């Protein structure tokens, strides 16, 4: 039974695309077009009249057929590019259902691609990353993984570990002759190199999260430090009210912006000071709360650096009218009013949020991938500890095999249904 769904966003548009995929997809669509049945032997593309149950035409659409295995799903598939009127889309889906199709679930087309061996699980997750990313950098990371970037790295690591396991198991079979020369040394070297490669992938996850979901940046400081002026400067709009009166800003004001392609939710906060005003006290409390949850805090004209474990920048503002205190160390001196060093501040914000320039680097894009690789690294580190102590090779092999199993979860062609449900539930219908 084929599945059907609209693959374009709901609403009125110039064009909409309805997908039908599975056994009988071409016959299904042929039932409501005013022409000969679609060719089942070769891919085609052509304009056809769509007709209702009474044979009356209700739209003219471009119909493209894909013959298995040369389709997105690995099955026979039809894409109907019709006029983007929701009424027309609904009618096409109704006719397809009447002809025996079923409504596709979220991510079911991509799930079919996975089950039919067109893509592995990491490539399937890359599709979701591309759809949901809020930056072009995040999209590029998803495209790289869709092209097999992550799979290739994982497979290199798996191949190296399998080689170590094979050598160790061979030695176990001939254990009466003692250890092969340099076996421990070479095994440890290979496993250590693999751990380093996997840790590099783990470190990429934060960058990937930033580019996909965006970062939260809070401006914090005492009254009249120029927080609102800096906020307006960075958002390039008079969003926050600016006065010389202390306590002007009493609530959180936020705005979505981009800094060097990175999505940032910038937040202006109430000035930190003791106050008898109930509303202002609540504003200060909220400021502190927001700063604790932020990815980065810009401390503006702050008396002292916060806890070094917290990600923060100590910035001196109003350098146009006064010099920074000589006994304080600042990451940068600026003037939000004159925009002096604002470009440098943006660069500093970016570098504080992103570990390195992602460039062509492969990134982890999901928590599932991060968890699996973290577990793998733990098993490999256990094996290294045993190797260094020249303990039982059987235990080393067990740790390495468990590590390989965790890597298998990244790309596996045989994944439990509950895992698949979790992966594809985040997809939109029609993808």
N, C-alpha and C positions, 0 to 999 in steps of 0.2 A: 504494500500500500504506500503510495507516495505521500509526501507531506507538502503543505503549502503555507506561505506566509508572505507578508509584505516586507521587503528588505530595506525600504526607505522610511524616514521618519513620518509619523502621522501628520495630517494637515494638508492644506492646499499647496500645490507646488507645480512647477512646469511639467515634471515627469515623476512617475512612481514606478518602482520595480517590484513585481510579484514573482517569487520563486516557487517552482514545483520540482521536487526531487524524489527519485526512488523508482522502483519497478512500476512500470505503467505510467510514468510521468508524461511521456509524449502522447500516449493515447488519451490521457486525462485532458490535456490542453486541446488536443484535436477535437474534442467533443463540443467545444464552444468557439471554434473559429470557422469562418465562411470560406473554406478552401479545402483542398485535399489534405489528408492526414499528414502529420509531420513525419519526415524521413527518419527512420530508426537506425539507419546504417551510417550516416555521416552527419557531422555538425552543419548547421545552417543558420542563416539569419535573413529575415525578410519581414515585410509589412503585411499584416493580416487584419481583416475585419473581425471584431469580436461580436458574437451574437448571443442573445438570451435564449431562454427555453422555447420561445415561439419563433426563433430564427430571425429576430429583428436585431440589426446592428446597433450597438450602443457605444462603440469606440473603435478607433483604428490604432493598432499597436505594433511595435517592433518586437518580433518574437525570435529569440536566439536559443538554439538547441545545442546541448553539449552531450556527447556520447561517451559512456563509460569506457575506459577509466579516465578519460581526458576531461574531467570536470572538477569543480571545487570539492564536491562531495565524494567523487569516485564512482558516482552512479549516473544514470541518465538524468539530465536536469534541463529544465526550461526556464528562461527568464523572460517575463512579459514586461516590456517597457511601455507603459500606457500613460495617458494624460493624468496628472497628479490631482485628480478630483477624488476625495474620499469615497464618494458614491460609486465611482467606477471601480476603485480598488476593492471595495466591499462586494460588489457584484461579481468580480472575477473570482474572488475567494469563495463566494457562495456557490458559483458554478463548478469550481474545482472540487469543493466538498461534496456537491451533489453527484459528481462523477466518480466519487470513491476515495478522494484524498482525505487526510486528516490534518488538523491544524498543527503546525510545528510548535514545539516548545522552545523556550529561550535557549539559544545556542545549539539547537538540534542539527542545523546544517553543518556547522563546524564539528559537532560531535560525530556526525556521519563521516566527515573527512578523516577524523582521527581513527574511528573504528575500521574504516576501509583502507587504512595505511597510507593515506595521502600526506598526513602530517603526524608528528609525534606530539606528546602532551605539552612540551615546552613551546612548540610552534603554535599549538591551539591557544595556549595562554597568551601568546604574543598578539594574536588577533584581538583579544579583549583589551590588551594594553594599548594597541593602536587606536581602538574605538574610544577609550575612556581617557586617554592622556590629555592633559591640559596645556601641553607645550609641544613645539615642533621637535625639541630634543627628545622628549618622551616618545613621540611617534617614531623617530629615527631608531631609538633603542628597540622598540617593538618590531619594526621592520627588519632590523638586523637579526633578531631572534626568529622571526618568521622565516627568514632565509636560512635558518639553521645555525646561527652564530653560537647560541648557548649549547645546542645539541653537540656541535663539533667539539667544544671545550670539554663538555661532560664525557664524551666518548673517548677523547684523548686520555683523560684521567682514568676512566674505566679500563682502557687497554693497558695502561701502565700498571695498574693494580692487579689486573688479571695475570699479567706476565710475572709479577712478583709472587703471586699465589701459586702459579704453575711451578716456578723454580723451587719454592719452599716445599710444595707437596712432593715434587720429584726427590728432593733431599730426604724427606720423611720416608719415602719408599726404600731408600738405600741407606737408612740411618746407621746401619752397622758399620759402614765405612767412614762415618764421621761427616762433619760439615764440609760442604764444598768451599774451596778457597774464596775468600771475599764475599761469601753469600750474605752474611749479616750486613757488611758494609754497603754492598750494592743495593740490597733491599731497603735499608734505611735511607739511602740517598734518593732512591726512586719515590718512596713514600713521602719523604720530607718535601721533595719538589712538588708532589701532588698536593700536599697540604697547603703549601704556599700559593699554588694556583687557585685552590678552592677558597682560601681566606681572602684572596683578591676579589673573587666573585662576591663573597659575603660583604665586603666593604663597599661594593658597588650598589648594594641594595638601598642604602639611604639616599644616594644620589638619584637612583631610579624613582624612589618614592617621592622625592622632591619634585622631579620633573613631571611625574604623573598626577600627583595630588596637590602640589603646591606647598609652600612653606609659610609658617606664621611668624611674622616679625613684629615685635612690640617696641614702641618708643617709650622709655621710662625715664623719669627724672623729677627734680623739684619744680615748684611753680616758677613760671617765667624763664625756664631754661630754653625755650624756643621749640618745644616739642611739636606744637600745632603748626608752627611756621615750617619746620622740617617736614612734617607730614604733608602739608600742602605743596611743598617744593617737590617731594618725591612722587606725589600723585599728579602733579602738574595741574592742580585745581584748588581753588579756595574752598576746600571741603570743611575744614575745621575753623571755628571762630577764633580769631586772634585778637587779644587785647592786652593791655599792661596790668590788668586786674588779676591778682592771684586767685586761682581756683576757677578760672573761666571754664575750663574743660572739666566736666564732672562725670561724664559717662564715656564708655568706649566708642570711639569712632573708627570705622574700618573701611578699607577700600582694596579691591583687587587690582594689582598692577603687575607688570612684568619687569624684571631686572635681568638684563642680558639673556632674555628668553626664558627665565625662570619665573613661574607663577608665584606671586607673593601676596599674601593677605596682610596688608600693613595696618597696624592698629595704633591710634593715638590714645593716650591715657590721661587720667587725672594726675595733677602734680602731687608728688609725695611730700606730705607735711602733716603735722598734727593740727587738727581742726576741731572746733566745737560744733560745727555745722553738721547735722546728721546726714544730709545729702552728700556733702563733700566727703565725709568719712566713708560712706558706702562706695563712692567713686574711687577713693584710695584703695579700699579693700579689693575692689574689682581689678584695679590696676595691678596689684601684687599677684592676684590669682591668675590673670592673663599672662603675666611675665613668667610664672612658674610653668605654664603649659606651652609656652612659645618655643619655636625652633631656634630663634635668635632674639636677643634683647639688645636694643641700642640704648645704652646708658648715657644720657645727655647731661653734661655738667654735673655728674654724680660725684659725691664726696670721695667715695672709695670704690675700688673694684669689688664686684660681688664675688661670691664663691667661685673659685677658679674652675670647678667642675661644671659650672653652668656656661653655656655658650652665649657670650655677651661681648659687645664692643663698647669700650669706654671712649666716648666722643666728647670733645670740647666744642661747644657752639658759641657763636657771637664773637669770633676772632676778629671781626671787622671793627669792633668797638672796645675790646679789651684783650689783654694777654692771658693765656692760661696760667694758673698757679704753678710756680716753679717746682713745688714739692709733689706734684701729681704727675702720673704717667698716663698719657692718653694714646689710644691707637691712631687717632687722627684729629686734627683741628679744622673746623669748618665754619662757614657762615651760611646758615640756611636762608638768611635774608638776601644776601648778595649772590648766593649759590656758589661761593668759593669752596672748592674741593668736593663738590657734590658728586662729580663723576668718579673721583677716587673713593668716595664713600660707597657708591653703588658697587664698585669693583670689590671693595672690602666685604660688603654684605654677601655678595655672590661667593667669594672665596671662603667665607665663614660657614656657608651652608652646604657648598659642594666640595667634596674632598679633593677633587682634581678635575681637570678638563676631560669630560667623558670621551670626546673625540669619536674614534671608531671602536672604543672599548665595548665589550659585551657586558650587559647589566642583568642582574636578577630583577624580575618584574613582579613577583608574587611572594607572599608570605610562605606559601607552600614550598616553593623552591628554596627559600631561605632556611626553613626548618629542616628540609631534607639534607641540604648541604652541611648545615650546622651539626646534625647528627652524624653525618659521614666523617666530618673532621674530628669529632670526638672519638669515634672508633679508630681512626687512623692514628691519632695521638696515643691512644692506648697501645696500639701495635708497636709504635716507635719506642714507647717505654719498655715494653717486653723485649724488643730487639736489643736495646741498649744494655739490658741486664742479661742478655743471652738466655732468656727463659724459654719455656716450652714453645716450640714452633707451632704446635697444634693450636695453642691459644692465639698466636699471632695470626695464623690462617683464619681462624674464626672471626677475629676482629676485622680483618681485611675483607672477608666475604660479607660481613654485615655492612661495612662501608660501601661496598659495591652495590648491595641491595638498596641502600639509601639513594645512591646515584641513579639506579634504575627507576626510581620513583619520579625523577625529573622528566625523563623521556619515554618511560615505559609504554609498550604496546599492550600490556596486560595489567590494567589498573582496576581496582575494586570499584563497583558501581557507586558506592557512597562518595568516593573521591571524585569520580567523574561528575556526579551530581553537583558537588560543591564547586568544581571548576567551571562548569557550563551554566550554572544558575545565574551567574553575574552577566551573561551575555544578553543582548537584546534579541527579541523575536525576529526571525528572518536572517540571522547571521549564524 
